[in-house]
């Protein structure tokens, strides 16, 4: 049996699980204890098969689904195999967690939720397998719709319905752009298979149009600025496993789309495409991280952090396009390796963090950072595993986020002089931007972890927070272990990614990396640049252990517990800690023009003085509200035609006929 | 990797651990002299460390295990930082494990842990210190990275050892980009090591303190480790600065005699650097906290400028 067929069986298995969910619509325990774990097992199978597919030749098949004359063409090559690997590996953790997470009384009945969930998984896998525009669009829309229903699981809450609507709206604006892009790509041949699009050589103008449409369409799904507004609304609205799935996996299908269209179908020809992606990426990354730092809702904070990470991915792709357009394929491969490394790294640590917020939400019923705190004592598993995610997300060595950041910065430093001096000036500026984003991400993550898990509980009822269930823990452990391994053993991962970059730009860094052994990561020579995460960890741990042992041996290990000192101030309460607002205050002050801020300050005469600050996106006021108002105004004008009386409508028909007759006779 | 290299590596780390408090004592002594005070003994930091190690550690009731391991992690990070910064020799077996970017990451890792530990207790000053430390960090970290990048661009390498080797072997020339980067590096080092004009290492005035607020809850051996790690950080920064801007006198592979010679050279360079630091701290006033971001943004922009200068002039 071919790998592709086996993968299709796995996907069919997911669909079967979803349908089985319908059969046991309201039997929560059956859905949670049987169907979701089975989905996780299929996820393991998918990851394994995808890994095998990564190292074998491309396979194609035609499924006689869809319309009679229009079957689905499927193709499994390195790029799709890599993204299937990401989907498989990440969903294992999420499905196991979901088995312990979904309970009765969350709006949608559990069986239906199971169908939506597995349909979502299957459609994401099919999106990366599709080899013609028709199959791609059908799967893309299935993905959008199933995730819309998942976002609105708690559909009785109006705010959640609104968030779902916004998501659906932007997803469809994006889908239209993608559809138009495929229309341009088939170059009037009427053949919508990707093989045909690959064979066409479009004139530069039309190629650029197609690329712009693809960037807009996939960018809407990925959440690049200014199409990002749905992310911070939809992620908090959805149940945590769904937020994890959307942020960690679904956003990556958009990255897949950009890579597929930009490199595979269009060949990444024009240098300015790269510059455009660099600019979009840098703006998104900075915007995302600055907003993330001032959020007071933990899931919104993570959603903005996803925007930041998508920005970093776009920077990587932009750099890849830029180098490729000048024929520097080795550098392009380095930049793309960094991007793909970040794709899988972000998938793991962001789902870890989103799931951790889910556990916190279940344990406390609270999403607002201002009412959490001190949870490390009650939920140590969740806290320590989140710490892994937080450190990876901050891009700190020896965790996974650092490897991709390191590779990305190396590809900036390896630039040996592009033919254009303007571009040469641009490169250091973007590198500085990335460094700033990474440092700000550290700030944000310290705030997230510190406010949620450390300090004293800000509300008395947090003392009763219960630890996460064993299945929830198991899911978190899977993702945490993946994040750790990804940080410590970059070389095997890069050898796998090499298959993808060979496909995209015909070059890769695996040979040079392999030459230096698996301990040391070095994209060219160790004299130039090298990084050994395992050595790094071992040396730091050795130093720590030696310090512990020596201090104990030479001195003593006595410890005394006492109330906190705090400069001798006796009346400490939990309210005196920094809140999330307080911790974000320096960022609010430094980046003030970026925010649309409203402050309500107390006056001396208030009986109950209160302070409130709300932060909104400028883009609401600059882009979305004007468009909405315009639509409404046009709607109202058109509405004047609607008088609701049959005589008026007959008159319209009559006038139209007369006018048409006049036109015809003239 | 040779026996000589391993010995040189161990010697470098041991020397850093031993000399770091001395450097702090030296700076404190000069600061006192320049400010017309009677100076404490040069060995005072060692005495303080010894005293603190002997005392029992008082840990707050509300502390989680993170609070107790953070000083050790900070200490481990700084020990590795001193191991990969070329102090005596460029033949360092550890150097390939962490290049300049990883070094910046290492400092950031230590900062994140100590800030989390400060939040952990849940006191007003702890969280205040953590917030300010991260504020300084998120501007200083990219600036430091950009400074190291301008050296990397000149030498075509991000390995610190390789950078130093290349810089030493070049005919003497003042690189305009390195000159600009030097200014930025000085500013960053002042901020990162909690020195005037960004922070005052001797202050306990609540409104102004950054570093001291972070470690307010530590006592006994934990405080000793934090203090030792702080002086290691100063030592590491000084050595990086010396390696980038006055790289001469650092031994290379296969020259055991040169390592012996490198020790007095290093001590002499650090002595001069320490006096300069004391001088800077004496003639500057501490800035208001809200002026600190401006100071650090200047450093960051200077560092980016250094990169641009390199691209424009090719030097």
Contacts between the chains, C-beta under 8 A, distances in Angstrom:
chain1	res1	chain2	res2	distance
A	373	B	122	7.0
A	374	B	62	7.5
A	374	B	122	6.6
A	376	B	64	4.6
A	376	B	66	6.9
A	376	B	120	7.7
A	377	B	64	6.2
A	387	B	66	7.8
A	391	B	109	7.5
A	391	B	112	7.1
A	394	B	108	7.4
A	394	B	112	6.4
A	395	B	105	7.3
A	396	B	105	5.6
A	396	B	108	5.7
A	396	B	109	4.7
A	396	B	112	6.4
A	397	B	98	7.2
A	397	B	102	5.2
A	397	B	105	4.1
A	397	B	106	6.5
A	397	B	109	6.5
A	402	B	102	7.6
A	402	B	105	5.6
A	405	B	101	7.9
A	406	B	101	5.4
A	406	B	102	7.1
A	409	B	101	5.7
A	409	B	145	7.8
A	410	B	101	7.8
A	410	B	158	7.2
A	413	B	149	6.5
A	413	B	152	5.7
A	413	B	153	7.0
A	413	B	158	6.4
A	424	B	311	5.1
A	425	B	308	6.2
A	425	B	311	5.9
A	425	B	312	7.6
A	427	B	311	7.7
A	428	B	146	7.8
A	428	B	149	7.4
A	428	B	304	6.5
A	428	B	307	3.8
A	428	B	308	5.9
A	428	B	310	8.0
A	428	B	311	6.2
A	429	B	304	6.8
A	429	B	308	7.7
A	431	B	146	7.7
A	431	B	149	6.8
A	431	B	307	7.5
A	432	B	142	6.3
A	432	B	146	5.6
A	432	B	300	7.4
A	432	B	303	7.6
A	432	B	304	4.6
A	432	B	307	7.2
A	435	B	141	7.1
A	435	B	142	3.5
A	435	B	145	4.6
A	435	B	146	6.5
A	436	B	138	7.6
A	436	B	142	4.6
A	436	B	300	7.5
A	438	B	141	7.7
A	438	B	142	7.5
A	439	B	108	7.2
A	439	B	137	6.6
A	439	B	138	4.1
A	439	B	139	7.4
A	439	B	141	4.2
A	439	B	142	5.2
A	440	B	138	5.1
A	442	B	108	5.9
A	442	B	111	7.8
A	442	B	112	5.9
A	442	B	134	7.1
A	442	B	137	7.0
A	442	B	138	6.5
A	442	B	141	7.5
A	443	B	134	4.6
A	443	B	135	7.5
A	443	B	137	7.3
A	443	B	138	4.7
A	445	B	112	7.7
A	446	B	112	5.8
A	446	B	115	5.3
A	446	B	116	6.3
A	446	B	119	7.6
A	446	B	130	6.9
A	446	B	134	5.5
A	447	B	134	7.8
A	449	B	116	6.4
A	450	B	115	7.3
A	450	B	116	5.7
A	450	B	119	3.7
A	450	B	120	7.8
A	450	B	127	7.4
A	450	B	130	6.6
A	451	B	119	7.6
A	454	B	64	6.9
A	454	B	66	7.1
A	454	B	116	6.2
A	454	B	119	4.5
A	454	B	120	4.4
A	454	B	122	7.2
A	455	B	62	8.0
A	455	B	119	5.5
A	455	B	120	6.7
A	455	B	121	7.3
A	455	B	122	3.5
A	455	B	127	6.9
A	456	B	62	5.7
A	456	B	122	3.5
A	520	B	96	5.7
A	520	B	97	7.3
A	522	B	96	7.6
A	526	B	96	5.0
A	526	B	159	7.3
A	527	B	157	6.0
A	527	B	159	6.3
A	527	B	162	5.0
A	528	B	156	6.6
A	528	B	157	4.9
A	528	B	158	7.1
A	528	B	159	7.1
A	528	B	162	7.4
A	529	B	99	5.6
A	529	B	157	6.7
A	529	B	158	4.4
A	529	B	159	6.5
A	530	B	96	4.3
A	530	B	97	7.6
A	530	B	99	6.2
A	530	B	159	6.6
A	531	B	97	7.1
A	531	B	98	6.6
A	531	B	99	6.0
A	531	B	101	7.5
A	531	B	102	5.4
A	532	B	96	6.1
A	532	B	97	3.7
A	532	B	98	7.3
A	535	B	94	7.1
A	535	B	96	7.9
A	535	B	97	3.7
A	535	B	98	8.0
A	536	B	80	7.2
A	536	B	97	5.1
A	536	B	98	5.5
A	536	B	102	6.7
A	539	B	76	7.9
A	539	B	80	5.1
A	539	B	83	7.0
A	539	B	94	6.4
A	539	B	97	7.0
A	540	B	73	7.3
A	540	B	76	4.3
A	540	B	77	6.0
A	540	B	79	7.9
A	540	B	80	5.4
A	541	B	76	7.1
A	542	B	76	7.8
A	543	B	75	6.8
A	543	B	76	3.7
A	543	B	79	4.3
A	543	B	80	6.4
A	544	B	69	7.7
A	544	B	72	4.6
A	544	B	73	6.1
A	544	B	75	7.2
A	544	B	76	4.1
A	547	B	72	5.4
A	547	B	75	5.3
A	547	B	76	6.8
A	547	B	225	6.7
A	548	B	72	6.0
A	551	B	53	6.7
A	551	B	221	5.3
A	551	B	225	7.5
A	554	B	53	7.3
A	555	B	53	4.6
A	555	B	54	6.1
A	555	B	221	6.4
A	556	B	54	7.9
A	556	B	56	7.3
A	558	B	56	4.2
A	558	B	57	7.0
A	558	B	220	8.0
A	559	B	56	6.8
A	559	B	57	4.9
A	559	B	58	7.9
A	559	B	59	5.6
A	559	B	220	8.0
A	560	B	56	5.6
A	560	B	57	7.1
A	560	B	58	5.1
A	560	B	59	7.1
A	561	B	58	7.8
A	561	B	59	5.9
A	561	B	60	7.5
A	561	B	61	5.4
A	562	B	58	5.0
A	562	B	59	7.4
A	562	B	60	6.6
A	562	B	61	6.9
A	563	B	60	6.7
A	563	B	61	6.0
A	564	B	60	4.1
A	564	B	61	7.4
A	564	B	62	6.1
A	564	B	121	5.0
A	564	B	122	7.3
A	564	B	123	5.0
A	564	B	217	6.2
A	565	B	58	7.6
A	565	B	60	7.2
A	565	B	123	7.9
A	565	B	216	6.6
A	565	B	217	5.8
A	565	B	219	7.9
A	566	B	121	7.8
A	566	B	123	4.0
A	566	B	124	6.5
A	566	B	125	5.6
A	566	B	126	7.5
A	566	B	216	6.9
A	566	B	217	7.5
A	567	B	125	6.1
A	567	B	204	7.9
A	567	B	206	6.4
A	567	B	216	6.7
A	569	B	124	7.7
A	572	B	123	6.0
A	572	B	124	7.5
A	574	B	122	6.4
A	576	B	123	7.1
A	576	B	124	4.2
A	577	B	119	7.7
A	577	B	122	5.1
A	577	B	123	7.1
A	577	B	124	6.7
A	577	B	126	7.9
A	577	B	127	5.0
A	578	B	119	7.6
A	578	B	124	7.9
A	578	B	127	3.6
A	578	B	128	6.7
A	578	B	130	7.7
A	578	B	131	5.9
A	582	B	127	7.3
A	582	B	131	7.1
A	583	B	127	7.1
A	583	B	130	8.0
A	583	B	131	5.3
A	585	B	131	7.5
A	586	B	131	6.5
A	586	B	132	7.7
A	586	B	135	4.5
A	586	B	293	7.3
A	589	B	290	7.4
A	590	B	293	5.3
